[in-house]
């Protein structure tokens, strides 16, 4: 993440989950053909029977897709024991960037699930599966499409924290993201700065971390391009 996002995490003691339709990849969470065909048939039957009122916001598969995407929030993580320079370049975007390391147990232990469920219908931590949309069979549930990405994204080796909001809203009303309160001392195992960052940036991140009372070690990444 860039430094402003790290600062926001520290100052709010929270983890940001982005609304799924705000990701750059516009195929995020879309129904695969088998699911869309089933839904199209189901909604056609509903329409033929006059089951929808004029005020209904969901009248077809596309409306239902928008409803799910507008109320799904996701935090993305890269699963690896080692650094990945590609991830630094894509998501850090500059030498003045930060990465935090955690584990699944630390992530789950950093927040109060009972409290989060007051505003969520479902919270799931799971791996992303990389498959072509044409090869995906009928989904087991409406969450599944948010955990399937095309094979050329497989380098991300992604794990997602998924939240579906309890108080669902239309796309025009839904917030762009969702914050969940976390205990940063539990969540964060280690902190890294970009391997090619200047010394002043490395020291600034250490000072900023200490300022917010977080007693965690800050390291320089080791997969950079500089000598």
N, C-alpha and C positions, 0 to 999 in steps of 0.2 A: 504494500500500500504506500501511497505518498505520505509525506509528513503531516499535512492537515488531517488526513483520516486517522492517523495514529494519535494525534493530539485530541481529536474528537472522542476516540475510544477512551483515552485516559481521563479527559475532563468529565465525560458523561458516565464513566464506568459501565459502558454498554457495548453490545455487539449489534452492528447494523445489518439488517437483512433487506436486500433490494427487492422491490416488486418485480416479479418475473418478466413482465413485458417490457421492462426497462433495460434488459440486457441487450448487448449489441446483436447477438444472434437471434434473429426474429423467428427461428424455428423452435425456440425454447418452449417446451411444454405443449407443443401442438399435438393433436390427436393423430395417430398413425392411421393409415387408410382403413384397416379393418375396424377400428373403433369408430372412425368417422362414418363409415358406411352403416354400421349398426345404429348409431345415433340419428343419422339422416332418416333411416327407415322408421325409427321410433317416433321422431318428431313429426314425420309425415302422417303417421297414424293418428297422433294427437290432434294435428291440424284438421284432418279429415273428419274427426269426431267433434270438432269445435271445443276442444278441451282448454284452449287458451283464451283468456280475457284480452280485450284490446289493450289493457294497461300492462300486460305481462312483458317483462324485459327479456325473457328467454323463450324464443319460439322456434329455434333451430340449433343445429350443432355448432354453428359459428358463434351464436349468442352465448351458448354454454361454454365454449372455449374462452371467449372474452371474460366471462364471469369467473372462471377458474383462474385465468392468468392475472386478473385484476386483484385477486384476493390471496394470491400465493406469494410468499416472501422467502428469500433464499440467501444463505450465507455460504460462500464457496471456499473450499480448502483444497490444497494440493497435498496428496498423500505420498510421502516418501521419507526415507531415512536420511536422504542426502539433499543438498541444494540442487536447484535446477536453474541454470543461467537463462533459459528461455522464459521461465516464469518471472524472473527478475526483469527481463527486458519488456515483456508484455504488460505485466501488472504493476511493476515498479515505475516503469516508463522513463526513469532518469536515475542518475547516480545518487540522488538525494531521496532514497526510499528505504522503507523498513519492512521487515517480515517478522511475524511472531510464530513461534513453534509451540504446539500443544499436543495432546493425545486425546483420543476419543473419550477416555474416562475423565480427563481433566475438563474437557469441554462440557460434558454432561454434568459434571459435578460443580460447575461454576455458576449455574443458575438454579432458581427454585421452580421446578416444573409445575408444581401446583399453582403457583402465582401466574406463570405464563399461560396456563390453561384457562385462566379467567378471560383471556382475550383471544384464545385460539381453539379451534376445533380439533386440530391435529398438529403434532410436532414430531418430526422424524429425522434421524441422522442415518444416512446410508450412502453407499458408493454409487457413482454414476456408471451406467452401462453404455458402451460405445457400439452402436449398431446402426445400419442403414434403415431409414424409415420404412422402406419397402419390404424389409425382411422381418419387421416386428409383427408378432401375432397379436391377438386380441388382448388388450390390457386387462390386468387383474383388478385394477381400481383406477380412479381418476387422478391419483397422485403419480402413477407410474411414468407418464410422459415427461414429467419434470426431472426424472432420473435417467433419461435416455438421450444421448447426444450422438451425432454422426461420428464415424470412425476417425476422421481427420483431426478431431479434438482429443484423441486418446492420450496425447503427450501431457495433458493436464492432470491425468490420473486423479480425478476429482472426487471429493466427498462433499456432500451437501447437508446443511442443516435447513430443513424445510418447515415452514409454518403456514398453515391455512387459517385465515382470520375467522374469528367467531362472528363478529359484527360485519358481515359482508357488505360491500358497497359497489356502486356502479364504477366503471373505469374513470369517469370524470370526477368522482368524489373520493376514490381510494387514494391514500397517501403513497408517495413514491417509495417509501421504505418503512421499516418497522424496527424499533429498538427494543432489545431485551436487556434488562439489567443483569450484569454478571459480576462475579468476584474476580477481579483481574489477577489477584495473587494466586488463585486456583487455576484460572484459565491459562495464563501465560507460563510456559516452561522456560523459554529463552527468547531473547530479542536479538535480531540481526539487522545490521545496516548493509546496504548494497556493497558488494565486494570492491567496487571501484570508487566508493565515496571518499571524499577528502577528509582529512583528520578533523577539521573544524566541525564537520557534520556528525562524525562519529561521537565527538565529545558533546555536541549539542543534544544528541539523542540520549546519551547517558545522563546529562544534567536534567533534561526534561523528565525522564523516567523517575529520577530521584525526587524531583520537585513534587511529583504526585504521590510520593510515598511508596512507590513500587520497588521492592527490594529484589530486583531480578537482574541477572547478568546481561550485559549487552556485548555482542560479539561482531566482528567484521566478517562478512561472508568470505569464502575462500575459493570461489570459482570465477574470479574476475579476469579482466583482460590486461590490467596494468602489471608492469614488472614489479 
